[in-house]
Amino acid sequence: MYNGEKLIDRPLRWGMVGGGRTGQVGYKHRTGALRDGTAYRMVCAAFDIDAERGRDFGRNLGVPEERLYPDYKTLIAEEATREDGVEVVTVATPNFSHYEITKALLEAGLHVRCSSPSPSARRSRRSPRRKA
């Protein structure tokens, strides 16, 4: 429950894949994560399959321009080179893409927030939870 209590020393460096201007889920994730201003700070994103639309959206949210990436693979590669790289990433893409993206993020050593695994992962028992 939200009560404004500060429970960690600093906000986690947070990123998002998907969830851009035309998505329906990203807003919910951003609202929940940022509601108390103490747990997360958005530092990077790959908001949209249309890279320019994603960059435009990210600029409007105040994400640093150099950390607005064209896709999740670039986000992973670039953030891995930064001392202040992202620590946790929300996957807010269509469900069919969750497994591939979540797997790549976990293999890169990142923490992941993903509301539902892909149907194919559930059927084949390739649950990202096993990777974590």
C-alpha positions, 0 to 999 in steps of 0.5 A: 500500500502506498503511504509515502514512506521512504524504504530504500536509500535511492530510487532504482534506475528503471527502464521500459521496453514498450509502453509508449504513446500508443500503448495501453499498459505503459501508463499503468506501469509508470503510474504505479512505479512513480506514485511515491517518488521514492522507489524508481527513477526512469533513466532509459527506454525503448518505448516503441517499435517506431524508434522516432515516435519512441524517442519523441515520447521519451523526450516528453517524459524527460528521459535523457535523449541519449538513453532513448533506444530504438529497441530492447537489444540496443538498450541492453547493450548500451546500458551494460556499458554505463556505470549508472546503467539501468537496474530494472526494466519493465516489459510493456509490449504485446504479450507474444513478445514477453518471453523473448524480451524478458529472457534477454533482460534476465540473461543480461543480469537485469531485474524484470517487471513483466505482468504476464508471460507469453502464451507460448512460454506457458504452454512449453513451460519455458517460464521466464520465472525459471530464468530468474 
